[in-house]
Amino acid sequence: MGQTYTFVALTADGRSPFLDVRVFENGEDPAAHARTLLDEHRSCVRIEVWDGQVRLLMIGRDLADQDEVAPG
């Protein structure tokens, strides 16, 4: 049985346009999935990774990428 993580996408103004709930098996990397989500959703500036009520990590864009983020 795997581990369930919630990926919360956030825009620069703090809105959350989507959540992704996913079960990972041993050896899968939630940080890598968060980076993939960030690449796919250019309006988002960061992805938070949650395990239940605990925020495990935050993946944000490089400062150089921030100028390329589409508004809202």
The 8 nearest C-alpha neighbors of each residue, nearest first, counted from 0:
[[1, 2, 24, 22, 23, 25, 3, 21],
 [2, 0, 24, 23, 22, 3, 25, 21],
 [1, 3, 23, 22, 24, 4, 0, 25],
 [4, 2, 22, 21, 23, 1, 50, 5],
 [3, 5, 50, 21, 49, 20, 22, 6],
 [4, 6, 20, 49, 19, 48, 7, 21],
 [5, 7, 48, 19, 18, 47, 20, 46],
 [8, 6, 18, 47, 46, 5, 9, 48],
 [7, 9, 46, 15, 17, 45, 43, 18],
 [10, 8, 15, 43, 45, 14, 13, 44],
 [9, 11, 43, 13, 44, 14, 12, 42],
 [10, 12, 13, 44, 9, 43, 14, 71],
 [13, 11, 10, 14, 71, 9, 15, 44],
 [14, 12, 10, 11, 9, 15, 44, 8],
 [15, 13, 10, 9, 12, 16, 11, 8],
 [14, 16, 9, 8, 17, 10, 13, 7],
 [17, 15, 14, 8, 9, 18, 10, 43],
 [18, 16, 15, 8, 7, 19, 9, 6],
 [19, 17, 7, 6, 8, 20, 5, 16],
 [18, 20, 6, 5, 21, 7, 17, 4],
 [21, 19, 5, 4, 6, 18, 3, 22],
 [20, 22, 4, 3, 19, 23, 5, 6],
 [21, 23, 3, 2, 1, 4, 24, 20],
 [24, 22, 1, 2, 27, 3, 21, 25],
 [23, 25, 1, 27, 26, 2, 22, 0],
 [26, 24, 27, 23, 1, 2, 28, 0],
 [25, 27, 24, 28, 23, 29, 1, 2],
 [28, 26, 25, 23, 24, 29, 31, 32],
 [27, 29, 31, 30, 26, 32, 23, 25],
 [28, 30, 32, 31, 33, 27, 48, 23],
 [31, 29, 33, 32, 28, 34, 58, 48],
 [32, 30, 34, 33, 28, 29, 35, 27],
 [31, 33, 35, 29, 30, 34, 36, 28],
 [32, 34, 30, 36, 35, 31, 46, 29],
 [35, 33, 37, 31, 32, 36, 38, 30],
 [36, 34, 32, 38, 37, 33, 39, 31],
 [37, 35, 39, 33, 38, 34, 40, 32],
 [36, 38, 34, 40, 35, 39, 33, 43],
 [37, 39, 35, 36, 40, 34, 41, 33],
 [40, 38, 36, 37, 41, 35, 34, 42],
 [41, 39, 37, 42, 38, 43, 36, 8],
 [40, 42, 43, 68, 39, 38, 69, 37],
 [43, 41, 69, 68, 40, 10, 70, 71],
 [44, 42, 10, 9, 41, 45, 40, 8],
 [45, 43, 10, 60, 11, 59, 9, 42],
 [46, 44, 59, 58, 9, 43, 8, 60],
 [45, 47, 8, 58, 7, 57, 33, 9],
 [46, 48, 57, 7, 6, 56, 58, 49],
 [47, 49, 6, 56, 55, 5, 54, 57],
 [50, 48, 54, 5, 55, 53, 4, 51],
 [51, 49, 4, 53, 52, 54, 5, 55],
 [50, 52, 53, 49, 4, 5, 54, 3],
 [53, 51, 50, 54, 49, 55, 5, 4],
 [54, 52, 50, 49, 51, 55, 48, 56],
 [55, 53, 49, 56, 48, 50, 52, 47],
 [56, 54, 49, 48, 53, 50, 57, 47],
 [57, 55, 48, 54, 47, 58, 49, 30],
 [56, 58, 47, 46, 48, 59, 45, 55],
 [57, 59, 46, 45, 47, 33, 34, 56],
 [60, 58, 45, 44, 57, 46, 61, 37],
 [59, 61, 44, 64, 62, 45, 65, 58],
 [60, 62, 64, 63, 59, 65, 44, 58],
 [61, 63, 65, 64, 60, 66, 59, 44],
 [62, 64, 61, 65, 66, 60, 67, 68],
 [65, 63, 61, 62, 67, 66, 60, 68],
 [64, 66, 62, 67, 68, 63, 60, 61],
 [67, 65, 64, 68, 63, 62, 69, 61],
 [66, 68, 65, 64, 69, 41, 63, 42],
 [69, 67, 42, 65, 41, 66, 70, 64],
 [68, 70, 42, 67, 41, 71, 43, 66],
 [69, 71, 42, 68, 11, 10, 43, 67],
 [70, 42, 69, 10, 12, 11, 43, 14]]
